[in-house]
Amino acid sequence: MARKSKKDTKTNNALLPVMRPDAAGIDIGATEIFVAVPADRAVENVRSFPTFTQDLYSLADWLNQCGIKTVAMESTGVYWIPLFQILEDRGLEVCLVNARHVKNVPGRRTDVSDCQWLQFLHAVGLLRASYRPEQEVCAVRSLLRHRENLVQMAATHVNHMQKALDQMNLQLHHVISDITGQTGLAIVDTILAGERDPYILAKLRNERIKASEAVIAKSLVGDYRPEHIFTLRQSLAAYRSYQKLIEDCDREIRESLEQFQPPR
């Protein structure tokens, strides 16, 4: 089968029926946004706008002046979120599309910009909008992602605590399952308070810990160096700081979830 030439592709694209005459295409970058509207809506039908909030309002004003009712943009990164919200507030239908889907659409013309290509595809109905839940759901999802980041950062400081213990050859985190549990934190706090006697430290063992006091005491015989104690102290403080942030985040999530409860 003979391959279609670029000229044939352009001709076929031009013959596609326009299903959305009031469609625009938007190409979003970190510092600049390019917008294309139908050629009959403005003398300069492709414009660029900075990404400052005031410029996003100007962009929305221009689309309203051009009689645009629906826009298409790619869901790349997080740069699309502020503009998406502004355009929705202005009553525009926003078609958020997956960049991979746009890339797989055949017949792309190489002599137009990304925003013009998006405008064309949206006008002829070749774009499929990605699912975006209601704003309340988006808010909770954003908080959950933030919480996950906090948990990961807290885990990093736990690793720093374990490294400080390793450098002093204290094997506590190898004989108890969780150094941030009741027994682990009690022992670490007491070490930071100045206690070095392994048998006194081992008496802080919770009865649910499988390791015996003798094993824990043996794991706490090491080379207590000031520089590693300092690292341990700061790592523990950072871990507890993130735990407080996680608690605050959990409270915010609970308050957001209450909005989903039906009225009694």
C-alpha positions as CSV (number, residue, x, y, z in Angstrom):
1,M,0.0,0.0,0.0
2,A,1.4,3.4,-1.0
3,R,2.2,5.8,1.9
4,K,0.3,9.1,2.0
5,S,2.4,12.1,1.3
6,K,2.5,15.1,3.6
7,K,0.4,17.0,1.1
8,D,-2.3,14.3,1.1
9,T,-2.4,14.4,4.9
10,K,-2.9,18.2,4.9
11,T,-5.7,17.9,2.4
12,N,-7.5,15.2,4.4
13,N,-7.1,17.3,7.6
14,A,-8.6,20.3,5.8
15,L,-11.6,18.2,4.7
16,L,-12.5,17.1,8.2
17,P,-15.8,18.7,9.3
18,V,-15.6,21.3,12.1
19,M,-17.7,20.1,15.0
20,R,-16.6,22.9,17.5
21,P,-16.4,26.2,15.6
22,D,-15.8,28.0,18.9
23,A,-12.8,25.9,20.0
24,A,-9.3,27.2,21.0
25,G,-6.0,25.4,21.6
26,I,-3.6,26.2,24.4
27,D,0.1,25.1,24.7
28,I,1.3,25.6,28.3
29,G,4.9,26.2,29.4
30,A,6.5,27.1,32.7
31,T,6.8,30.8,31.8
32,E,4.8,31.3,28.6
33,I,1.5,30.2,27.2
34,F,0.6,30.1,23.5
35,V,-3.1,30.3,22.5
36,A,-4.7,29.7,19.1
37,V,-8.3,30.6,18.1
38,P,-10.0,30.1,14.8
39,A,-8.6,32.4,12.1
40,D,-11.9,34.3,11.7
41,R,-12.0,35.3,15.3
42,A,-9.0,37.7,15.5
43,V,-6.5,39.3,13.1
44,E,-3.7,37.8,15.2
45,N,-5.2,34.4,15.9
46,V,-2.2,33.0,17.8
47,R,-1.0,34.9,20.8
48,S,1.4,34.3,23.7
49,F,0.9,35.3,27.4
50,P,3.2,35.1,30.4
51,T,2.2,32.8,33.2
52,F,1.6,35.5,35.8
53,T,-1.9,35.4,37.3
54,Q,-2.9,38.8,35.9
55,D,-1.8,37.6,32.4
56,L,-3.9,34.5,32.8
57,Y,-6.9,36.7,33.4
58,S,-6.0,38.7,30.3
59,L,-5.9,35.4,28.4
60,A,-9.3,34.5,29.6
61,D,-10.6,38.0,28.6
62,W,-9.2,37.5,25.1
63,L,-10.9,34.2,24.7
64,N,-14.2,35.7,25.7
65,Q,-13.7,38.5,23.3
66,C,-13.1,36.0,20.5
67,G,-16.3,34.1,21.3
68,I,-14.5,31.0,22.4
69,K,-16.7,28.5,24.3
70,T,-14.3,25.5,24.6
71,V,-10.6,25.1,24.9
72,A,-8.1,22.2,24.7
73,M,-4.9,21.9,26.6
74,E,-2.5,19.2,27.5
75,S,-2.3,17.9,31.1
76,T,1.5,18.2,31.4
77,G,3.1,18.8,34.8
78,V,1.1,21.1,37.1
79,Y,1.4,24.3,35.0
80,W,-2.1,23.8,33.6
81,I,-3.9,23.9,37.0
82,P,-4.1,27.7,37.6
83,L,-5.3,28.4,34.0
84,F,-7.7,25.5,34.1
85,Q,-9.4,26.8,37.2
86,I,-9.6,30.4,35.8
87,L,-11.1,29.3,32.5
88,E,-13.6,27.1,34.3
89,D,-14.6,30.0,36.5
90,R,-15.2,32.0,33.4
91,G,-17.7,29.4,32.2
92,L,-15.5,27.9,29.4
93,E,-15.5,24.2,28.8
94,V,-11.9,23.0,29.3
95,C,-10.9,19.8,27.5
96,L,-7.9,18.5,29.4
97,V,-6.1,15.9,27.2
98,N,-3.3,13.5,27.7
99,A,-0.1,14.5,25.9
100,R,0.4,10.9,24.8
101,H,-3.0,10.8,23.2
102,V,-2.3,14.0,21.2
103,K,1.1,12.6,20.1
104,N,-0.6,9.4,18.8
105,V,-3.1,11.3,16.6
106,P,-2.1,10.6,13.0
107,G,-1.5,13.3,10.4
108,R,0.2,16.0,12.4
109,R,1.1,19.0,10.3
110,T,4.6,20.2,10.9
111,D,4.1,23.8,9.8
112,V,1.8,24.8,12.7
113,S,2.6,25.4,16.4
114,D,1.4,23.1,19.1
115,C,-1.5,25.4,20.1
116,Q,-2.7,25.5,16.5
117,W,-2.6,21.8,16.2
118,L,-4.6,21.4,19.5
119,Q,-7.1,23.9,18.2
120,F,-7.5,22.0,15.0
121,L,-7.9,18.6,16.7
122,H,-10.4,20.0,19.2
123,A,-12.4,21.8,16.5
124,V,-12.8,18.6,14.4
125,G,-13.6,16.4,17.5
126,L,-10.4,14.3,17.5
127,L,-9.5,14.9,21.2
128,R,-10.7,12.9,24.1
129,A,-10.9,14.7,27.4
130,S,-9.2,13.2,30.4
131,Y,-11.4,12.5,33.5
132,R,-11.2,15.2,36.1
133,P,-13.2,14.8,39.3
134,E,-15.1,17.5,41.1
135,Q,-13.1,20.2,42.9
136,E,-13.8,18.7,46.3
137,V,-12.2,15.4,45.2
138,C,-9.3,17.2,43.6
139,A,-8.7,19.1,46.9
140,V,-8.5,15.8,48.9
141,R,-6.3,14.2,46.2
142,S,-3.9,17.1,46.4
143,L,-3.7,16.8,50.2
144,L,-3.1,13.1,50.0
145,R,-0.3,13.5,47.6
146,H,1.2,16.1,49.9
147,R,0.9,13.7,52.9
148,E,2.7,11.0,50.9
149,N,5.6,13.5,50.3
150,L,5.7,14.3,54.1
151,V,5.8,10.5,54.9
152,Q,8.7,10.0,52.5
153,M,10.6,12.9,53.9
154,A,10.0,11.7,57.5
155,A,11.4,8.2,56.4
156,T,14.5,9.9,55.1
157,H,15.3,11.2,58.6
158,V,14.6,7.8,60.1
159,N,17.3,6.5,57.8
160,H,19.6,9.3,59.1
161,M,18.9,8.2,62.6
162,Q,19.8,4.6,61.7
163,K,23.0,5.7,60.0
164,A,24.1,7.6,63.1
165,L,23.4,4.5,65.2
166,D,25.4,2.4,62.8
167,Q,28.4,4.8,63.0
168,M,28.4,4.3,66.7
169,N,27.9,0.6,66.3
170,L,24.7,0.6,68.2
171,Q,22.5,-2.2,66.8
172,L,19.2,-1.2,68.3
173,H,17.4,-0.9,65.0
174,H,18.5,-4.4,64.2
175,V,16.9,-6.0,67.3
176,I,13.6,-4.1,67.4
177,S,11.3,-3.8,64.4
178,D,10.6,0.0,64.5
179,I,13.1,2.5,65.9
180,T,10.3,5.1,65.9
181,G,8.0,3.0,68.1
182,Q,7.5,3.4,71.8
183,T,10.6,1.5,72.8
184,G,12.9,2.9,70.1
185,L,12.0,6.5,70.8
186,A,12.2,6.1,74.5
187,I,15.7,4.6,74.2
188,V,16.9,7.2,71.7
189,D,15.5,10.1,73.9
190,T,17.3,8.7,76.9
191,I,20.6,8.4,75.0
192,L,20.3,12.0,73.9
193,A,19.6,12.9,77.5
194,G,23.1,11.5,78.3
195,E,22.5,8.0,79.5
196,R,25.1,5.4,78.3
197,D,24.5,2.4,80.5
198,P,23.1,-0.3,78.2
199,Y,21.3,-2.1,81.0
200,I,19.5,1.0,82.1
201,L,18.5,1.8,78.5
202,A,17.3,-1.8,78.0
203,K,14.9,-1.5,80.9
204,L,12.9,0.9,78.7
205,R,11.9,-2.1,76.6
206,N,8.1,-2.5,76.1
207,E,6.8,-5.9,77.1
208,R,5.5,-6.5,73.5
209,I,9.1,-6.3,72.1
210,K,10.2,-9.8,71.2
211,A,13.9,-9.2,71.9
212,S,14.9,-9.7,75.5
213,E,16.4,-7.0,77.7
214,A,19.8,-8.8,77.5
215,V,19.8,-8.7,73.7
216,I,18.7,-5.0,73.7
217,A,21.4,-4.2,76.2
218,K,24.0,-5.9,74.1
219,S,22.9,-4.0,71.0
220,L,23.4,-0.7,72.9
221,V,27.1,-1.2,73.7
222,G,28.9,1.1,71.2
223,D,31.2,4.0,70.6
224,Y,29.2,7.1,71.5
225,R,30.8,9.9,69.5
226,P,29.7,13.5,69.9
227,E,29.4,14.1,66.2
228,H,27.1,11.1,65.7
229,I,25.0,12.0,68.8
230,F,24.6,15.5,67.2
231,T,23.4,13.9,64.0
232,L,21.1,11.6,65.8
233,R,19.6,14.5,67.8
234,Q,18.9,16.6,64.7
235,S,17.5,13.7,62.7
236,L,15.1,12.8,65.5
237,A,14.0,16.5,65.7
238,A,13.4,16.6,62.0
239,Y,11.5,13.3,62.1
240,R,9.2,14.6,64.9
241,S,8.7,17.9,63.0
242,Y,7.4,16.0,60.0
243,Q,5.2,13.9,62.2
244,K,3.6,17.1,63.4
245,L,3.1,18.2,59.8
246,I,1.5,14.8,59.0
247,E,-0.9,15.2,61.9
248,D,-1.9,18.7,60.6
249,C,-2.3,17.3,57.1
250,D,-4.5,14.5,58.5
251,R,-6.7,17.0,60.2
252,E,-7.1,19.0,57.0
253,I,-8.0,15.9,55.1
254,R,-10.6,14.9,57.6
255,E,-12.2,18.4,57.4
256,S,-12.2,18.2,53.6
257,L,-13.8,14.7,53.7
258,E,-16.6,16.1,55.9
259,Q,-17.8,18.0,52.9
260,F,-18.7,14.8,51.2
261,Q,-21.1,13.7,54.0
262,P,-24.8,14.2,53.0
263,P,-26.8,16.5,55.2
264,R,-28.8,14.8,58.0
